[in-house]
Structure formats: structure tokens, C-alpha cells
Amino acid sequence: NFVELAEAACAYLRGESFTLYPDFPTGGMIDVTRYNDGERGGSLKSRAKIDKLDSKTLSISELPAGKTTTTLIESILKAVEKGKIRIRRVDDMTAATTDIRLTLAPGVSSDKAIDALYAFTDCEVSISPNCCVIYEEKPLFTSVSELLRYSVERTKYLFTEELKIMLREKEEAYLAASLERIFIEERIYKDKEFEEAQSEEAALAHVAERLIPFHDRLLRAVTEDDLKRLLEIRMARILRFNLPKHEAYLLQLEEELKQLRYDLDHIVDYTIRWY
């Protein structure tokens, strides 16, 4: 059950206790007394749900794990043949939902019939769990709780790495936008030393020097690659530079950076929200 797994994951992240049990698609009931958290050597019992329709009629409305209506009916008929249980008729009324009708023989108590169904037919089956995964290329026998803890920690780690990558990308975008604004607003591209530079190295050196007063506004030190990107800005882009639009873009980046840093600082809450 994905909901129960998510709830258990959130409980672990909050430092709370949690318990996980198997969930079978056929329904039925389970006895988890000896389940032992899914470790090798444990066991559980899966039971069909048996309802009393009247004093002479029982209805099986949910199946035990791993059983179908056909296999369950076969086990009941075998028990009848061996004299383990007195049932006069078995009718499969299953349609949208399971409904196996059992008509009891005269004088048979419905309570005793139910006990006999669990004791001598597949209305009750025993299952031996064996939680095993491949870890570092070797089989690892573990518990369900430990497996969930490992999975949640792995998920949290992946989110941390993902957020770090997103943060670096946004920081680079913010730096590039800041450098572009300084380059255009300060009209560095119109400096005589820049326009008449005899080489790319000379042009880069001039831009680097002009950027020195603005270093406190930048997220990191300017590199040669940053300077080369400024040289690649086309004049058409410079002429179309829109300050209000650029400021709005920077504000958006600042908000995104703030959120990413917050999420990294509160990675547990971030992971809980995802679950």
C-alpha cells in the first residue's frame, strides 16, 4: 500500500515509530504475531473473511493471500471428501466481488464450521516472509523497517544532490545576468580600451579591471569564461536591453535561490512534503 509506505517514511523522517505489515490485493485478514518485521524465520497467517448469512449459510467475501476462488473451493471440497467438515453445497456466486456460498449440513454449528474451514482448508494459509535485497552485489537479508529506512535516506540524499545542482544552475544564471547588466549599464563595450583592443586577451583584461568595483555584488569570483561570454553579446541584444524586465528577472532568480537554499537547509521537511 503506497499510502502506508509514504506515512511510514514520513514517520521515520520525523523521528517517530512506525510499523509495516503486508497488504494483499485479495483482502482477507492477517495474523502478524510472528511476523518479525519481515525478517527470515518469521511467519504470518492470512485468513479468508467468512461471514454468517444465516444459521445455515456462510459466505467467503475475501480470499487469503495467493488463493483464487477456484483453488479455495477445491481445498474446501477435498476437506468435505475427507470428512473434516460437513458442508452440503458450495456455490461460487462471485461477480464484481468474491462470494463463495457454503450451505452447511443439518445440525452443523456455523461457528464450528468456520473453525474447521480455517483448520482444514486454504481459508487460512501460513506465509514465511523473507526480506532480501541485492546490496553491493551480494544478497542481504534484512527487515522491512530497515529497508524502508535505507530507501528514505537514499531518497533524501538524492533530493539534496538534485537541489545542489539546481542551486548551482540558478547561481550561474544570476551571475551571468548580473555581469550582463553591469557590462551594458556601465557601457563597458563603449570604452576606447575595449573597442580598440589589439587582442582578445587585452579586451578581457580591460573588462576584468572594469568589473573590480562590482565584485561585492557578484556571487563568486569572475572567471575567464565569464568574460568571454560578455564578449559574445550581440549589439542587437544590447540595444534591446530592458532594465525593468531585467530587474524582474533578477528578482525572480533571487526568490528561486532563496527557496532552494531554504529547502537544502530543511531537507527533511522537503522530503516529507514529497512523500
C-alpha positions in Angstrom: 0.0 0.0 0.0 1.7 3.2 -1.2 -0.1 5.4 1.3 1.1 3.3 4.2 4.6 3.3 2.9 4.6 7.1 2.5 3.2 7.5 6.0 5.9 5.2 7.4 8.5 7.2 5.5 7.3 10.5 7.0 7.1 9.0 10.5 10.8 7.9 10.2 11.8 11.3 9.0 10.1 12.9 11.9 11.8 10.5 14.3 8.5 8.7 15.1 8.0 4.9 15.4 6.3 3.1 12.5 5.1 -0.4 11.7 4.7 -2.0 8.3 2.7 -5.1 7.5 2.0 -6.9 4.2 -1.1 -5.8 2.2 -2.6 -8.4 0.0 -4.7 -7.5 -3.0 -7.2 -10.3 -2.3 -8.1 -8.8 1.1 -8.7 -11.1 4.0 -7.2 -10.9 7.4 -3.7 -11.5 8.7 -2.2 -12.6 11.9 1.2 -10.8 12.3 2.1 -12.2 15.8 5.2 -13.9 14.5 5.9 -11.6 11.5 9.2 -10.4 13.0 9.3 -7.3 10.7 9.7 -9.4 7.6 13.0 -11.0 8.6 13.9 -14.5 7.7 12.5 -17.0 10.1 9.3 -15.1 10.8 5.8 -16.1 9.7 2.3 -14.7 9.3 -1.1 -16.2 8.7 -3.5 -15.0 6.0 -7.2 -15.8 6.5 -10.3 -15.5 4.3 -13.1 -13.4 5.5 -16.1 -15.6 6.3 -19.5 -14.0 7.1 -22.6 -15.7 8.5 -25.6 -15.0 6.2 -27.8 -17.1 8.4 -27.6 -20.1 10.7 -27.1 -22.5 7.7 -25.2 -20.3 5.2 -21.7 -18.9 5.2 -20.2 -16.5 2.6 -16.5 -16.1 1.9 -16.1 -12.5 0.8 -12.3 -12.1 0.8 -9.6 -14.5 -0.1 -6.4 -15.4 1.7 -3.1 -14.4 0.1 -2.2 -16.3 -3.0 -5.5 -18.0 -3.4 -8.2 -17.8 -6.1 -11.9 -18.7 -5.8 -11.1 -21.9 -7.8 -8.2 -23.1 -5.6 -10.1 -22.2 -2.4 -13.2 -24.1 -3.5 -11.1 -27.1 -4.4 -9.5 -27.2 -0.9 -12.9 -27.0 0.7 -14.3 -29.9 -1.4 -11.2 -32.0 -0.5 -11.9 -31.3 3.2 -15.5 -32.4 2.7 -14.4 -35.6 1.0 -12.1 -36.4 3.9 -14.9 -35.8 6.4 -13.1 -32.8 8.0 -16.1 -30.5 7.6 -19.8 -31.1 6.9 -20.9 -28.9 4.1 -23.9 -29.8 1.9 -23.2 -27.4 -1.0 -20.7 -25.0 -2.3 -21.8 -22.3 -4.8 -19.5 -19.8 -6.4 -21.6 -16.5 -6.6 -18.5 -14.4 -7.4 -19.2 -11.4 -9.7 -17.7 -8.0 -9.1 -16.7 -9.2 -5.6 -15.8 -12.5 -4.1 -18.8 -14.5 -2.9 -18.4 -18.2 -2.2 -21.6 -19.5 -0.6 -21.4 -22.5 1.8 -24.6 -24.3 2.8 -24.0 -26.3 5.9 -25.2 -29.8 6.6 -28.1 -30.1 9.1 -27.1 -29.9 12.7 -23.7 -28.2 12.0 -22.9 -25.1 14.0 -21.8 -22.2 11.9 -19.1 -21.3 14.5 -17.6 -24.8 14.4 -17.8 -24.8 10.6 -15.8 -21.6 10.5 -13.2 -23.1 12.8 -12.9 -26.2 10.6 -12.6 -24.1 7.4 -9.6 -22.3 9.0 -8.1 -25.5 10.3 -8.5 -27.9 7.3 -8.8 -25.8 4.2 -7.0 -23.0 2.4 -9.2 -20.4 4.2 -6.0 -20.0 6.3 -2.5 -20.1 4.9 0.8 -19.7 6.5 3.4 -17.4 4.8 7.1 -17.2 5.6 8.4 -13.7 4.7 12.0 -13.4 3.5 13.1 -9.8 3.1 16.1 -10.0 0.8 17.7 -7.4 -1.5 20.9 -7.2 -3.5 23.3 -4.8 -1.7 26.8 -4.2 -3.0 26.3 -7.1 -5.4 25.5 -9.5 -2.7 22.2 -10.8 -1.2 21.4 -9.0 2.0 18.7 -10.5 4.4 17.2 -7.6 6.3 13.9 -6.3 7.8 11.2 -4.3 6.2 11.8 -1.4 8.6 15.5 -1.3 7.8 14.8 -1.5 4.1 12.4 1.5 4.4 14.9 3.5 6.4 17.6 2.9 3.8 15.2 3.8 1.0 14.2 7.1 2.7 17.8 8.0 3.5 18.7 7.4 -0.2 15.7 9.5 -1.3 16.8 12.3 1.0 20.3 12.1 -0.4 19.2 12.3 -4.0 17.0 15.3 -3.2 19.9 17.0 -1.6 22.1 16.4 -4.7 19.3 17.5 -7.0 18.8 20.7 -5.1 22.5 21.4 -5.1 22.6 21.1 -8.8 19.6 23.3 -9.2 21.1 25.9 -6.9 24.4 26.0 -8.8 22.5 26.4 -12.1 20.4 29.3 -10.7 23.5 30.9 -9.2 25.3 30.7 -12.5 22.2 32.3 -14.2 22.1 35.0 -11.6 25.8 35.8 -12.0 25.6 35.8 -15.8 22.6 38.2 -15.7 24.4 40.5 -13.2 27.5 40.7 -15.3 25.5 41.4 -18.4 23.7 44.2 -16.7 27.0 45.8 -15.4 28.5 45.4 -18.9 25.6 47.2 -20.6 24.7 49.8 -17.9 28.3 50.8 -17.4 28.8 50.9 -21.2 32.0 48.9 -20.9 31.5 47.8 -24.5 31.9 51.5 -25.5 35.2 52.0 -23.6 38.0 53.0 -26.0 40.3 50.4 -24.4 37.8 47.8 -25.2 36.8 48.9 -28.7 40.4 49.4 -29.8 41.9 46.4 -28.0 44.6 44.7 -30.2 43.7 41.2 -29.0 41.1 39.2 -27.1 43.4 39.0 -24.1 43.6 42.8 -24.0 39.8 43.1 -24.2 39.3 40.6 -21.5 41.9 42.2 -19.2 40.1 45.6 -19.6 36.6 44.1 -18.8 38.1 42.3 -15.8 39.5 45.6 -14.5 36.3 47.5 -15.0 34.4 44.8 -13.1 36.6 45.1 -9.9 34.4 47.8 -8.2 31.4 45.5 -8.6 32.8 42.3 -7.1 30.8 42.7 -3.9 27.6 42.4 -6.0 28.6 39.1 -7.5 28.1 35.5 -6.1 31.6 34.4 -6.9 34.8 35.5 -8.5 34.7 36.2 -12.2 36.4 33.7 -14.5 37.8 34.0 -18.0 34.8 32.0 -19.3 32.5 34.6 -17.8 34.4 37.4 -19.5 34.4 35.6 -22.8 30.6 35.3 -22.6 30.4 39.1 -22.3 32.4 39.5 -25.5 29.8 37.3 -27.3 26.9 39.6 -26.5 25.5 40.9 -29.8 24.8 44.6 -30.3 21.2 43.9 -31.1 20.8 42.4 -27.6 22.5 45.5 -26.1 20.1 47.8 -27.9 17.1 45.9 -26.8 18.2 45.7 -23.2 15.1 46.4 -21.0 16.1 47.4 -17.4 12.6 46.8 -15.7 12.3 43.4 -17.4 15.9 42.6 -16.4 15.3 43.6 -12.8 12.1 41.4 -12.7 14.2 38.5 -13.9 16.8 39.1 -11.3 14.2 39.3 -8.6 12.7 36.0 -9.8 16.1 34.4 -9.6 16.6 35.7 -6.1 13.3 34.2 -5.0 14.2 30.9 -6.5 17.7 30.9 -4.9 16.1 31.8 -1.6 13.7 28.8 -1.8 16.4 26.4 -2.9 18.7 27.4 0.0 15.7 27.1 2.4 14.9 23.6 1.0 18.5 22.5 1.4 18.6 23.8 5.0 15.3 22.0 5.7 15.9 18.8 3.6 13.9 16.6 6.0 10.8 18.8 5.6 11.3 18.9 1.9 11.4 15.1 1.7 8.3 14.8 3.9 6.4 17.1 1.5 7.4 14.9 -1.4 6.2 11.8 0.3 
